Amino acid sequence: MSSRIWGGRLLKAALVACLPITTSIAMAAVESNDPIAIAQHDWAGSEFSALLLSRLLQTAGYNTKIITIDASSVNTALENGDITFQPEAWTTSHPEIEKLLTEKKVTEVGESGLVGMDRYWYPLYVKEKCPGLPSYKALNACAALFATPETGSKGRLLVYPEDWGGNDEKRVENLGLNFEVVHAGSEAALLAEVKAAVQRHQPILTWLYEPHWAPVAFKGEYVKLPPYTKECIESGSYACEKPKGPILKLAYNGANAKWPGAYKIFKAMTLNNHEYGQALEEISLDGKTSDSVVTEWMDHNKDRWSAWLK
């Protein structure tokens, strides 16, 4: 394992052990033995998708390494070639991706098969004390219900780490909500707070997303904000819902020329929300390692992924 400072942030490069070749693709088909750098972020689903892609490429004979990098830095790393493949580009949280694609600074490889959605969420029992929900207009009258010592008279809106994006401070301000945005240190920390609140039957207003196990495991509802429009986002107001849309696969612009076979495999690889959510549940709730979950997925889907390598 090696590490280096890049762009003021620490990137941890983890070389993943190669697997034996199990398909008809021979080592001779590999265009370059230089390592293919795959982006991995700090959420369980990204661990799964990055490791799955790495395993597939290694099975085809490619040298890979998984780079742990935050979501706000990965696009510049793609431009520079420090990251070769990005399996999960959440355009719903990062509208700047559209500009990068328009300016052809990175390559869109296609849709991952996953459809992303980010929303504000609360447990169902909260409606007993804030009956105007799910309309966002009910929140100010109930702000004290969600207040904590750190937010004072304001309600607390617990959201994901800052580097995940989202522009929630602007959204809350421009919707006129008497709430303070508080960023969790990690996905695990946020989910632990949600779990604890639900177990104690305490009010909580937080940011959950799909595909994910949490909105299924915990009974609740999403707050209804003004409908999403492109103008709402492009104007910098953000006083609307976040867009719902496909999670993209991105690549360094030179990836196809250097590793056309690997690029073809990456393009063919797709997942769906159900299996992705199941993988997250096994990692986050059942305590399985990402490695074991990927191994099980490959064992159960051999015909499917073998076709991607042809």
Disulfide bonds with the S-S distance in Angstrom:
Cys130-Cys142 2.07
Cys232-Cys240 2.16
